[in-house]
Amino acid sequence: MEAEANSGSPEDSWAFIQRPGEGCRTVPLAGHVGFDSLPDQLVNKSVSQGFCFNILCVGETGLGKSTLMDTLFNTKFEGEPATHTQPGVQLRSNTYDLQESNVGLKLTIVSTVGFGDQINKEDSYKPIMEFIDAQFEAYLQEELKIRRVLHTYHDSRIHACLYFIAPTGHSLKSLDLVTMKKLDSKVNIIPIIAKSDAISKSELTKFKIKITSELVSNGVQIYQFPTDDESVAEINGTMNAHLPFAVIGSTEELKIGNKMMKARQYPWGTVQVENEAHCDFVKLREMLIRINMEDLREQTHSRHYELYRRCKLEEMGFKDTDPDSKPFSLQETYEAKRNEFLGELQKKEEEMRQMFVQRVKEKEAELKEAEKELHEKFDRLKKLHQDEKKKLEDKKKSLDDEVNAFKQRKTAAELLQSQGSQAGGSQTLKRDKEKKNLGFL
């Protein structure tokens, strides 16, 4: 068998050896093998697992973000109306499980509560960036785990950012330009003009042109619908020219003709949400959900997340090539980073040890100085005590002398007093005797 295979020409050979510099050979099959059912297998597996899609709605309070989401997915989502009294920008995330036919969708809607309501709007974009980075970080941490469960992990990365522009009819606000410029490298931005029925058709056309020119002049990269796929290249190319979409949202259904349609009733007439002559709501729904949802998910993973992952790993010291531009494996990167870390750790330990020794020496010197001062103070107090003791002893001796002198004077006085008393008594007796004798006479 081997001789027969080698004896024939290379074209007739059944060997599947790919020679260097040659392309892969195409071998015709004699019968049906069955791997043409692989797309069906993937579809069935994807359908059974379900899909997830995360939308970030950025815009000032009162531009109809919640109403547009309800209109897009034909569902009344739960949520409390936001006020204009928020002290800062807060991101509110809600996840819903939707079912259409046999396809399940885990939809997450993130709204920016209080965006543009503060007097100082300088840092209004920071909470949004931090939220997006936090979702990237959570996915990266799941990827870096030893035991990963990415097939069941709830992917919370933002796939599409609908940026709501106020229908001023003039130009973009500084807040809009700064925010979109900060977010364009982290998320797929689709700008839309909210409540577009507030301005006339001619003003709306000029407003779209003005917005597009300002985005280009400020270097803001918005999401472009892909045109590399022939099946959607024509419609996506056409829709790219309609950006930003001018949309109207409404959950109220009105009877127009013989049909119930979503519309907004005004004193001067009715605006139909799904009428392309009135607004671009149908275009937005087609581009966002029905045609390019998977591309938005893919762009988020392959572009925005990969950029975040690369920057994060580079900060951690990981790299693909060494200084000589040779391949650098993850193990080598880990070992190099580990050795670098151990070197830095030993260096810090040595610095801490030297610092500890230095501080011990300084403390010993301080203690010795304090001990010397205490000894000097003790000597001073001891001498002072001795001087005070001597003074007290001298004073005691002086007092004792005074007491002795006083006692002597007292004794002498008592003796004189007793002698005086005896002399006075004898004289009295003599006078009494003389008086008695005279009385007898």
C-alpha positions, 0 to 999 in steps of 0.5 A: 500500500505504501509503495503504491501511494509513493509511486504515483504523482504528488497530485494523486497521493493521499498523503496529507503532508503540508510541505513548507511554503505550500498551501493546504491541499483540497481533497475531494470526498467520495461520500458525505461525512457530515461536518457540514452540520457543524454550523447547525451544532453551533447554532443549537448550542448557542441557542440552548446557552442563550445570549447576553447583551449589555447597553449603556445609556449615557445622557442628561436627565429627562432625555427619554433614555428609559422610554427609548429602552422600553420602546426598543425591546417592546417591554415595560422595564422596571425603574424609578424616574431620576431627579435632578438633585443627585449630588453626583453621577451614579450608574444604575444597572438592571438585568432582565431575561427576555425570550423571543421564539426559542432564543433567550437574551439576558439584557442588562441596561445601565443608565447614568443617573444624575449625568449633567445635573451638577454645576461642576460637570468636569468629572462627570465622565469618571464614574462611567469610565470606572464602571466600564473598567470594573466590568473589564477587570471582573472578566480579566480576573475570571480569565486569570483563574486556574479554574475558569467557568467562562461558559457560565460566567455572566459577561457584564462588559458593555457592548453598546453605548447609546449616547443621548444628545439633547435636541438643541439644534445648534452644536454639541455641548462640551460635556458631550464632546469630553465624555465621548472622547474619554469613552471611545476607546473603551466602548462602542459609541452610537450617538443618537439625537433624543426627542428629535421631534422637538426640532424641525426637519431642516434644523435636524438635517443641519444638526446632524451635519454639525454633530458629525463635523464636531466629532471628526474635528475633535477626534471622537471615534464612534462605532461604524457599522461593519461593511466587510461582510457582503451580506450587510455591507450595503445596508451598513454603509448606507446607515453609517451615513445616517449617524447620528440617529434621530429617534423618538420613544413612546410606549403609548399605542394609538390607532392610526388608520386600522392599526395600533401603532406606537406614537406620540399625540400632539395638539398639532398632529401625531408622530409615529415612532416606527415611521421612517419619515418621522424619525430614525427609530426603525434604523436604530433598531435594525442596526443595533439589534437585528443586524449588528448585535453580534458584531457589537459583542465581538468588537467589545471583546476583540478590540476594547477588552483586548486593549484593556487586557494588554495594558493591564498585563503590561502594567503587571510586567507581562510581555510577548517578546524579550529585548531581542524581539524573541518570543517570550513565553508566559512561564518565562515572563512569570519567572522573570517577574517573580525573580524581579519581585523577589529581588525587590522584596529582598531589597526592601527587607534589607532597607527595612533592616538597615532602617530598623538598626538605624532607628534602634541606634537612634533610640539607644542614643536617645535613651542614653541621653535621657538616662544622663539627664535623669542622673544629673537631675537626680544629683541636683535633687539629692544635693538640694535635699541635703541642703534642705535637710541641713537647714532644717537640722540647723533650725531644729537646733535653734528651736531646741536652744530657744526651748531650753532657754525658755524652760530655764527662764520659766523655772527661775520665774517659778522659783522667785514667785514661790519665794515671794509667796513664802515671804508675804505669808510670814509677814501676814502672820506677824501682823495678825499676831500683833493685832491680837496682842493689842486687842487683849490690852 
